[in-house]
Amino acid sequence: MVLIDWILLALYLSVVLILGFWFSRRQSDTQEYFIGGRSLPWWAVGLSLFGTSISTATFIAIPGQGFGGDWKPHGVHLMLPFAMIFISFFVIPFYRKTIRMSAYEFLETRFGYGARCYVSVFFIITHLFKTGLVLFLMAMAVNAMTGWSASSIVIITGIIAILYTMLGGLEAVIWTDVMQSVTLFGGGVICLVILLFGGDQDPSQLFQVANDAHKFTMVDWSLNLKEATIWVTGLYGLTQYMNNYTTGQQNVQRYLAVSSDRQAKKAVWLSAIHCVITWTLFILIGTLLYAYYQIHTDALPSDIRAQQTQVFPYFVMSRLPAGVTGLVLAGMCAAAMSTLDSSINSMAMVSIRDFYIHFRPQSDDRRQLLLGKILSCFWGVIGVVLALIFLLGVEEALKFYFTVFSIIGGGLLGLFLLGFFVPRAHATGVYIGLACGVLLSAWGILDIVLTKLNSSLGLNISEDIIQSIKFPLHIWLIWPLANFVSFTVGYLASLIIPDRKRKNDSRVSGTVLP
């Protein structure tokens, strides 16, 4: 790091903070604070959706995959545009017509407050740990690249993100995400250009070496569902993105932040196109890094080569010229902060709309706005504290929580689809379907959990027993199958089991059920 790198990084963080203070003057009510007054430009919302979707993993895991593997996992990313067809035609019009702010409002109308509460609690807890994870990964990456204190990185970036999110609300989140999106994408493009043209090798040589090693292999047409074939990656990617953009409050808020359905659709398509381009850019960087270090074998230490996620950070610090290093570090901070700010704002909104108002329906808007700012600060601080705890070496706790909540959330998309498309679906039916989806999710990772318990607690569970209960298909199929089961069982249960609420309502009104 030289002076120009420090200046660029400091300038970026300062501008982000200034934007938060600037937009704080316009936060006069909860509609302005949580959904931008429904008047934000579609292109800014689209870039914000893009920035939220790009996390620290884009800078670390995706280049690492390109370096150490091939392009088969990239098939998951290519499913995003197909998921957007469903989001554009069904999800966006439904939410903009049905809800005021929270994606979970309609669940209470359809299936009772229990369903709304379940999904809201799930959202808050998973995103709370997500904020800790994002800060933790970013701090570890920057620490490995620069030697700076990881805890200081967490605290400084966390405080900045909390301040501009708490003060400026969703409008500050959107506009800082725009700048962050440009920063992280620009850093990636510059890295690719330097990688291609900054060495003594011909760019075509890099592609040739990578191609000879079959690094660009992406499509496996076989019907083997135990491997990452095109069918497996396709189903997983389609289900994952349909779930994220249907059940994720941070995305739904952005659908409501523009003035029309058409603008919301334009925003999600802009986001999808930019996401696919950016993911392709970074996996290409990883693939070409493999070729680069095959040609320059002595330029990569053996300990770095053994950890594929460290190769790109090493390239940034060892090969990029002055100024570009600061830009890439700013991009890495941007990737973390654009995910962090969205989670903070949406957790505060869910806390207000799905819990506080339920128990305090007479609360005025001014009090809700003040509480929203307080909760934004509260959830942000908890996220920072969790990241600091993870730095102490308790990542296993993080993995445990994400394992548990990946199981609990296994059938959520099925629950939402029942609410969207099946008028006869009722609370008892969807709860049964959701329970079946959760059980399938639990089965899918049961062998992994038992193996971990064997090693950590010494339970001595027989390997034969573990293998006999192992999920027989690729692990990426758990998510699609869990949601399929949740929807199908919920639909059938709603047909077979009488709707008690509907029957009671008919008795009160004196009508006869058809």
C-alpha positions in Angstrom: 0.0 0.0 0.0 1.4 3.4 -1.0 -0.1 6.9 -0.5 -2.4 6.8 -3.5 -3.9 3.5 -2.3 -4.6 5.0 1.1 -6.1 8.1 -0.5 -8.5 6.2 -2.7 -9.6 3.9 0.1 -10.1 6.8 2.5 -12.0 8.8 -0.2 -14.3 6.0 -0.9 -15.2 5.4 2.8 -15.7 9.2 3.3 -18.0 9.6 0.4 -20.2 6.7 1.6 -20.5 8.3 5.0 -21.2 11.7 3.6 -24.1 10.3 1.5 -25.7 8.9 4.6 -25.7 12.3 6.3 -26.9 13.9 3.1 -30.0 11.7 2.8 -30.7 11.8 6.5 -32.4 15.2 6.0 -35.1 13.6 3.8 -36.3 10.9 6.2 -39.6 12.3 7.4 -41.7 9.1 7.6 -41.4 5.3 7.5 -42.4 5.1 3.9 -39.5 7.4 3.0 -37.1 5.6 5.4 -37.9 2.0 4.4 -39.0 2.1 0.8 -37.6 5.4 -0.4 -41.0 7.1 -0.8 -41.7 4.9 -3.8 -40.0 7.4 -6.1 -36.4 6.2 -6.7 -35.1 5.8 -10.3 -35.3 2.2 -11.6 -31.6 2.1 -12.7 -30.4 3.1 -9.2 -32.6 0.4 -7.6 -31.3 -2.1 -10.2 -27.7 -1.3 -9.4 -28.5 -1.6 -5.7 -30.0 -5.0 -6.2 -26.9 -5.9 -8.1 -24.6 -4.6 -5.3 -26.6 -6.5 -2.7 -26.2 -9.8 -4.6 -22.4 -9.3 -4.9 -20.7 -10.1 -1.6 -17.2 -10.7 -0.5 -17.5 -14.2 -1.9 -17.4 -12.7 -5.4 -13.9 -11.5 -4.7 -12.7 -14.6 -3.0 -14.7 -17.8 -3.6 -15.5 -17.3 -7.3 -11.9 -16.6 -8.5 -10.9 -19.5 -6.2 -13.3 -21.8 -8.0 -12.0 -20.7 -11.4 -8.4 -21.3 -10.3 -9.0 -24.7 -8.6 -11.8 -26.1 -10.6 -13.8 -25.6 -13.8 -16.9 -23.6 -14.8 -19.6 -26.2 -13.9 -20.7 -24.3 -10.7 -21.1 -21.2 -12.9 -24.2 -22.8 -14.3 -26.0 -21.9 -11.1 -25.3 -18.2 -11.8 -26.7 -18.5 -15.3 -30.1 -19.5 -14.0 -30.7 -16.0 -12.6 -32.2 -14.5 -15.8 -34.6 -17.5 -16.0 -35.7 -16.9 -12.4 -36.3 -13.2 -13.3 -39.0 -14.3 -15.8 -41.0 -15.6 -12.9 -40.2 -12.6 -10.7 -41.2 -10.1 -13.4 -44.5 -11.8 -14.4 -45.8 -12.9 -11.0 -43.9 -11.8 -7.9 -43.4 -8.0 -8.6 -47.1 -7.4 -9.6 -48.3 -9.4 -6.7 -46.3 -7.6 -4.1 -46.9 -4.1 -5.4 -50.6 -4.8 -5.5 -50.9 -6.7 -2.2 -48.5 -5.4 0.4 -47.6 -2.1 1.9 -44.0 -2.6 3.0 -43.3 -6.2 4.3 -43.2 -9.2 2.1 -44.7 -11.2 4.9 -47.9 -9.2 5.3 -49.9 -11.4 3.0 -48.9 -14.6 4.9 -50.9 -13.4 7.8 -53.9 -12.8 5.6 -53.7 -16.2 4.0 -52.4 -18.5 6.8 -52.5 -16.5 10.1 -49.9 -14.6 12.1 -48.0 -17.8 12.9 -46.8 -18.1 9.3 -45.9 -14.4 9.2 -44.0 -14.7 12.5 -42.2 -17.8 11.5 -40.8 -16.4 8.3 -40.0 -13.0 9.9 -38.0 -14.6 12.7 -36.2 -16.8 10.1 -35.3 -13.8 8.0 -34.0 -11.7 10.9 -31.8 -14.5 12.4 -30.3 -15.6 9.1 -29.6 -12.0 8.0 -28.1 -11.2 11.4 -25.6 -14.0 11.1 -25.1 -13.1 7.4 -23.9 -9.6 8.4 -21.5 -11.2 10.8 -20.2 -13.6 8.1 -19.8 -10.9 5.5 -17.8 -8.7 7.8 -15.8 -11.6 9.0 -14.9 -12.8 5.5 -14.0 -9.3 4.3 -11.8 -8.7 7.4 -10.0 -12.0 7.0 -9.3 -11.3 3.3 -8.1 -7.7 3.8 -6.0 -8.9 6.8 -4.3 -11.5 4.6 -3.6 -9.0 1.9 -2.4 -6.1 4.0 -1.6 -7.3 7.5 -4.1 -4.8 9.0 -5.8 -5.8 12.2 -8.9 -7.9 11.3 -10.9 -6.6 14.3 -10.1 -2.9 13.3 -11.3 -3.6 9.8 -14.6 -5.1 11.1 -15.2 -2.2 13.5 -14.4 0.6 11.0 -16.3 -0.7 8.1 -19.2 -1.8 10.4 -19.5 1.6 12.0 -19.5 3.4 8.6 -22.2 1.0 7.2 -24.3 1.4 10.4 -24.1 5.2 10.3 -25.1 5.8 6.7 -27.8 3.1 6.9 -29.3 4.4 10.2 -29.3 8.0 9.1 -30.3 7.8 5.5 -32.6 4.8 5.4 -33.2 2.9 2.1 -32.4 5.9 0.0 -28.9 6.1 1.4 -28.6 2.4 1.0 -29.6 2.6 -2.7 -27.3 5.4 -3.7 -24.3 4.1 -1.8 -24.9 0.8 -3.4 -24.8 2.5 -6.8 -21.3 3.8 -6.0 -20.3 0.5 -4.5 -21.5 -1.4 -7.5 -19.4 0.8 -9.8 -16.4 0.4 -7.5 -16.4 -3.3 -7.2 -17.1 -3.9 -10.9 -14.5 -1.4 -12.0 -11.9 -3.1 -9.8 -12.6 -6.4 -11.4 -12.4 -5.1 -14.9 -9.0 -3.4 -14.1 -7.7 -6.7 -12.6 -8.7 -8.6 -15.8 -7.0 -6.0 -18.1 -3.8 -6.1 -16.1 -3.8 -9.9 -16.0 -4.3 -10.1 -19.8 -1.9 -7.3 -20.9 0.3 -6.6 -17.9 2.6 -9.6 -18.2 5.2 -10.8 -20.7 2.9 -13.5 -22.1 0.4 -13.1 -25.0 -3.3 -13.0 -23.8 -4.2 -15.9 -26.1 -1.5 -18.0 -24.4 -3.5 -17.7 -21.1 -6.7 -18.9 -22.8 -4.8 -21.7 -24.5 -3.2 -23.0 -21.3 -6.6 -22.8 -19.4 -8.4 -24.5 -22.3 -5.8 -27.3 -22.5 -6.5 -28.0 -18.8 -10.2 -28.1 -19.4 -10.8 -25.2 -17.1 -13.7 -23.8 -19.2 -15.8 -27.0 -18.9 -19.2 -25.9 -17.8 -21.9 -28.2 -19.2 -22.2 -31.9 -18.3 -25.2 -33.4 -20.1 -25.1 -36.7 -18.3 -28.2 -37.8 -16.3 -26.1 -38.7 -13.2 -27.9 -36.7 -10.5 -25.0 -37.4 -8.0 -22.7 -35.0 -9.9 -22.9 -31.3 -10.8 -24.5 -31.9 -14.1 -26.4 -29.2 -16.0 -29.6 -30.6 -14.6 -28.4 -30.3 -11.0 -26.9 -26.8 -11.4 -29.9 -25.6 -13.3 -32.5 -26.8 -10.8 -30.5 -25.5 -7.8 -29.8 -22.1 -9.4 -33.4 -21.6 -10.5 -34.8 -22.6 -7.1 -32.2 -20.5 -5.2 -32.8 -17.3 -7.1 -36.6 -17.7 -7.1 -36.4 -18.1 -3.4 -34.1 -15.2 -2.8 -36.1 -12.8 -4.9 -39.5 -14.0 -3.7 -39.0 -14.5 0.1 -36.1 -12.0 0.7 -37.4 -8.8 2.3 -34.3 -6.8 1.2 -35.2 -7.5 -2.4 -39.0 -6.9 -2.0 -38.3 -3.4 -0.5 -36.6 -2.5 -3.8 -39.6 -3.6 -5.8 -41.7 -1.1 -3.8 -39.1 1.7 -4.0 -40.0 2.7 -7.6 -43.1 4.2 -8.9 -44.5 1.5 -11.2 -44.5 -2.3 -12.0 -42.7 -1.5 -15.2 -39.8 0.3 -13.5 -39.5 -2.5 -10.9 -39.2 -5.1 -13.7 -36.5 -3.0 -15.5 -34.6 -2.8 -12.2 -34.5 -6.5 -11.6 -33.4 -7.2 -15.2 -30.7 -4.6 -14.9 -29.6 -6.3 -11.7 -29.7 -9.8 -13.3 -27.6 -8.8 -16.3 -25.0 -7.1 -14.2 -24.8 -10.0 -11.8 -24.2 -12.6 -14.5 -21.6 -10.4 -16.2 -19.8 -9.8 -12.9 -19.8 -13.5 -11.8 -18.5 -14.4 -15.2 -15.8 -11.8 -14.9 -14.5 -13.1 -11.6 -14.6 -16.7 -12.5 -12.7 -15.8 -15.7 -10.1 -14.0 -13.6 -9.6 -17.1 -11.5 -9.3 -19.3 -14.6 -6.7 -17.0 -16.2 -4.8 -16.8 -12.9 -4.4 -20.6 -13.1 -2.9 -20.2 -16.6 -0.8 -17.2 -15.5 0.8 -19.1 -12.6 1.2 -22.2 -14.8 3.4 -20.1 -17.0 5.1 -18.2 -14.2 5.4 -21.2 -11.8 7.9 -19.5 -9.5 5.7 -16.4 -9.0 3.2 -18.2 -6.7 4.3 -19.5 -3.3 3.3 -23.1 -2.7 1.3 -22.3 0.5 -0.8 -19.8 -1.5 -1.3 -22.2 -4.3 -2.6 -24.8 -1.8 -5.4 -22.3 -0.7 -7.2 -21.4 -3.9 -9.3 -18.7 -2.3 -6.0 -16.8 -1.5 -4.7 -16.7 -5.0 -6.6 -13.7 -6.2 -5.9 -11.6 -3.1 -2.2 -12.5 -3.5 -2.3 -11.4 -7.1 -3.8 -8.1 -6.1 -1.1 -7.3 -3.6 1.8 -8.6 -5.6 1.1 -7.6 -9.2 -1.3 -4.6 -9.3 0.3 -1.1 -9.6 -0.1 1.7 -7.1 -3.6 3.1 -7.0 -5.3 -0.1 -8.4 -4.6 -1.9 -5.2 -6.5 0.7 -3.2 -9.4 0.6 -5.7 -9.7 -3.2 -5.4 -9.6 -3.0 -1.6 -12.3 -0.4 -1.8 -14.3 -2.8 -4.1 -13.9 -5.6 -1.5 -15.2 -3.3 1.2 -18.0 -2.2 -1.1 -19.0 -5.8 -1.7 -19.3 -6.3 2.1 -21.0 -3.0 2.9 -23.6 -3.3 0.1 -24.7 -6.6 1.6 -24.5 -5.3 5.1 -26.5 -2.1 4.6 -29.4 -3.9 3.0 -29.6 -6.5 5.8 -29.6 -3.8 8.5 -32.3 -1.8 6.9 -34.5 -4.8 6.1 -34.1 -6.3 9.6 -35.2 -3.0 11.1 -38.2 -2.9 8.7 -39.3 -6.4 9.5 -38.9 -5.7 13.3 -41.3 -2.7 13.0 -43.8 -4.0 10.4 -44.1 -7.6 11.4 -43.7 -7.5 15.2 -43.9 -4.0 16.7 -47.1 -2.9 14.9 -48.7 -6.2 15.5 -48.5 -5.6 19.3 -48.8 -1.8 19.1 -51.2 -1.1 16.2 -52.0 2.4 17.4 -48.4 3.5 17.3 -48.0 6.7 15.2 -45.6 6.9 12.2 -43.2 9.3 14.0 -42.6 6.7 16.7 -42.1 4.0 14.2 -39.5 6.0 12.3 -37.5 6.7 15.5 -37.7 3.1 16.4 -36.6 2.1 12.9 -33.5 4.1 13.2 -32.7 2.7 16.7 -33.2 -0.9 15.4 -31.0 -0.2 12.4 -28.2 0.7 14.8 -29.0 -2.2 17.1 -29.0 -4.9 14.4 -25.8 -3.4 12.9 -24.0 -3.4 16.2 -25.1 -7.1 16.8 -23.7 -8.0 13.4 -20.4 -6.3 14.2 -20.2 -8.1 17.5 -20.9 -11.4 15.8 -18.1 -10.8 13.3 -15.7 -10.0 16.2 -16.7 -13.2 17.9 -16.1 -15.2 14.7 -12.6 -13.7 14.6 -11.9 -15.3 18.0 -12.1 -18.7 16.3 -15.6 -19.9 16.8 -16.6 -20.2 13.1 -18.0 -23.6 14.0 -20.9 -21.8 15.8 -21.6 -19.9 12.6 -21.6 -23.1 10.6 -24.0 -24.6 13.1 -26.4 -21.8 12.9 -26.4 -21.7 9.1 -26.9 -25.5 9.0 -29.9 -25.2 11.4 -31.5 -22.4 9.5 -30.8 -23.9 6.1 -32.9 -26.8 7.3 -35.7 -24.6 8.8 -35.9 -22.6 5.6 -35.9 -25.6 3.3 -39.6 -25.3 2.2 -40.2 -21.5 2.4 -40.5 -21.0 -1.4 -43.1 -23.7 -1.5 -45.0 -21.9 1.3 -45.0 -18.6 -0.7 -46.0 -20.4 -3.9 -49.0 -21.9 -2.1 -50.0 -18.4 -1.0 -49.6 -17.0 -4.5 -51.3 -19.6 -6.6 -53.5 -22.0 -4.5 -56.6 -20.3 -3.2 -57.7 -23.4 -1.3 -54.4 -23.7 0.6 -55.0 -23.2 4.3 -52.8 -22.9 7.4 -53.0 -26.6 8.5 -52.1 -27.8 5.0 -49.2 -25.4 4.4 -47.8 -26.1 7.9 -47.8 -29.9 7.1 -46.1 -29.2 3.8 -43.5 -26.9 5.4 -42.8 -29.6 8.0 -42.2 -32.2 5.3 -39.8 -29.8 3.4 -37.9 -29.2 6.6 -37.6 -33.0 7.2 -36.3 -33.5 3.7 -33.7 -30.7 4.2 -32.6 -32.3 7.5 -32.2 -35.7 5.8 -30.1 -34.1 3.1 -27.4 -33.0 5.4 -27.8 -35.6 8.2 -24.7 -37.5 7.2 -22.6 -34.3 7.2 -23.9 -33.4 10.7 -23.2 -36.9 12.1 -19.7 -37.0 10.6 -19.0 -33.6 12.3 -20.4 -34.9 15.6 -18.2 -37.9 15.4 -15.0 -35.8 15.0 -15.9 -33.1 17.5 -17.7 -35.0 20.2 -16.4 -38.5 19.7 -19.8 -40.2 19.3 -18.3 -43.1 17.4 -21.3 -43.5 15.1 -20.6 -46.3 12.6 -19.6 -45.1 9.2 -21.9 -47.8 7.7 -24.8 -46.2 9.5 -23.9 -42.8 8.2 -23.5 -44.0 4.6 -26.8 -45.9 4.8 -28.8 -42.7 5.6 -26.8 -40.5 3.3 -28.8 -38.4 0.8 -28.5 -40.3 -2.5 -28.3 -37.3 -4.8 -26.1 -34.3 -5.2 -26.4 -32.0 -2.2 -27.5 -29.1 -4.5 -30.8 -31.0 -5.2 -31.9 -30.8 -1.5 -33.1 -27.2 -1.9 -35.3 -27.8 -5.0 -36.7 -31.1 -3.7 -37.5 -29.6 -0.2 -39.5 -26.8 -1.8 -41.2 -29.2 -4.2 -42.2 -31.4 -1.3 -43.4 -28.4 0.7 -45.6 -27.2 -2.1 -46.9 -30.6 -3.2 -47.7 -31.9 0.3 -49.1 -28.5 1.4 -51.4 -28.6 -1.7 -52.6 -32.1 -1.1 -53.1 -31.6 2.6 -55.2 -28.5 1.9 -57.4 -30.6 -0.3 -57.8 -33.5 2.1 -57.9 -31.7 5.5 -60.9 -29.4 6.1 -60.1 -25.7 6.6 -61.2 -25.1 10.2 -61.1 -21.3 9.9 -63.2 -21.3 6.8 -65.7 -23.8 8.4 -65.9 -21.6 11.6 -66.4 -18.5 9.5 -69.2 -20.1 7.6 -70.9 -21.2 10.9 -70.8 -17.6 12.2 -72.2 -16.1 9.0 -74.8 -18.9 8.5 -73.5 -19.8 5.0 -73.1 -23.3 3.6 -69.7 -24.4 2.4 -69.7 -25.6 -1.2 
